[in-house]
Amino acid sequence: MKTIFYSIALSVLVAAGSSCSKVDNYAAPDVTLKGVVTDAATGKSVQTEQGSGTRIKLLEISWSSNPTPFYISSFQDGTYTNTKLFAGKNVISAEGPFVPMVQVDNNGKTIVDKSQTVDVKGVTTVNFSVDPFLRIDWVGDPVLNADGTITTSFKITRGTSDPNFQQDVSDVAVFVNSNKYVGNNNYDNRYTPTLSGSNASSSVGKTVSLTTIGGPLPGKREYFIRVAARIAYGLNYYNYTDVKVVTVP
């Protein structure tokens, strides 16, 4: 009986060892998806926040009619890249500080759908053209004042004529930081001036100038500056200018 028992036990151990030694032979994901989100009227990229602004939404429909969304965050200049995807057919759209590409009514019925269905393989480029909620344009370059502060001038206009996406501007900020990744998620609040309430909502269409707060900025360094504004809609994403650099000697 002992011999039979040991034989059975040995067989179980061998089987277990065999199952544990199996190797995952699936190829690693090596497909690249890249592109840019641009303003339909100007052709310029829609500036955003690094890692927490515009995002690209993928729904892989190769194997399921109800897939779990996968998201790719854009860089702050509006471009995006992911080099570790599996090949497959995807429904792709962009989400951010612009008129939604996919819209539903109060009953859940899709009334607007500007998503793209794409076979993602090799190196695939998918670009998007959108209407931003707001456009923010520099009026000249930021000026280093004699007292060590910086004054920035800009103009905010509507990026869409659709009244459903023309809510009041809730706040405006001139974000200041000591590195190039500057935005609502990465700035120095000791120097960043802001507008809110009626001061923000009344700024549309006007040339606005804001000066850094907190006294003179420490010298012998560069400061990276962006203007941002947002409307009270959805996730309250900011629209941005590109980044300007001011050197304080």
C-alpha positions, 0 to 999 in steps of 0.5 A, spaced: 500 500 500 505 504 501 508 503 494 502 505 491 501 511 495 508 513 494 507 512 486 500 516 486 504 522 490 510 522 485 505 522 479 501 528 482 508 532 484 510 531 477 504 533 474 504 539 478 511 541 476 509 540 469 504 545 470 508 550 473 513 550 468 509 552 462 511 558 459 507 564 457 508 564 449 504 570 447 508 575 444 509 582 448 505 588 445 509 591 440 504 596 436 504 603 436 498 608 436 500 615 436 497 622 433 495 629 435 489 633 437 488 639 433 483 645 433 479 644 427 479 652 426 486 653 427 490 647 425 494 648 431 494 642 437 490 643 443 494 644 449 493 640 455 496 638 461 501 632 462 498 626 464 491 629 466 488 633 461 486 630 454 486 623 453 485 618 448 479 613 449 480 606 445 474 600 445 477 594 442 472 591 438 476 585 436 473 580 441 468 583 445 462 588 443 462 591 450 469 592 451 473 595 457 475 602 455 483 603 455 486 610 455 492 614 453 494 620 456 496 626 451 502 630 452 501 637 454 502 639 447 496 635 444 500 629 441 500 622 444 504 616 443 503 608 446 508 603 443 505 597 447 499 595 444 496 589 441 494 589 434 486 589 434 480 593 431 478 599 436 473 604 436 477 611 438 475 618 440 478 623 444 476 626 451 478 633 453 477 641 453 473 641 447 466 639 444 465 632 446 466 627 440 461 622 442 454 625 445 448 622 448 441 625 449 437 624 456 435 617 454 442 615 453 441 615 445 447 617 441 446 623 438 453 625 435 459 620 434 465 622 431 469 616 433 474 613 428 474 605 427 481 603 426 485 597 425 491 598 429 497 595 427 504 596 426 505 603 427 498 607 426 497 614 426 490 617 428 489 624 429 483 628 431 480 635 429 476 638 435 472 645 437 476 647 443 471 650 449 476 656 449 482 659 445 487 663 449 492 667 445 498 670 447 498 678 446 506 679 446 511 675 450 511 675 458 515 681 460 520 681 466 519 687 470 524 692 474 521 689 480 522 682 479 515 680 477 513 678 470 507 680 467 503 676 462 498 679 457 493 674 453 486 674 450 481 669 451 475 667 445 470 662 444 472 656 440 465 653 439 459 657 437 455 651 440 451 654 446 451 648 449 458 649 450 459 656 452 458 656 459 461 662 463 469 662 464 470 659 471 477 661 472 483 663 469 490 662 471 497 664 469 501 658 471 508 659 473 513 653 474 521 652 474 520 646 469 517 645 463 511 641 465 507 646 467 499 646 468 494 646 473 497 639 476 504 642 476 505 649 478 508 654 484 502 657 487 507 662 490 507 666 484 501 664 480 496 669 479 488 667 478 482 670 476 475 667 478 468 668 478 465 675 475 472 677 473 474 670 470 467 670 466 468 677 464 475 676 461 472 673 454 474 677 448 478 682 452 486 683 452 487 681 460 494 682 463 496 679 470 502 680 474 505 674 478 504 674 485 508 674 492 514 679 490 520 678 486 521 671 483 528 669 485 533 670 480 538 666 476 533 661 473 528 660 468 521 660 469 516 656 465 509 660 464 502 658 461 495 661 461 489 657 462 482 658 462 476 653 463 468 653 463 464 650 468 462 644 464 464 636 465 470 635 468 472 642 468 478 641 463 483 647 462 484 650 455 491 652 455 496 656 451 503 653 449 509 654 454 513 661 454 520 661 458 522 667 462 529 668 464 530 672 471 538 674 471 
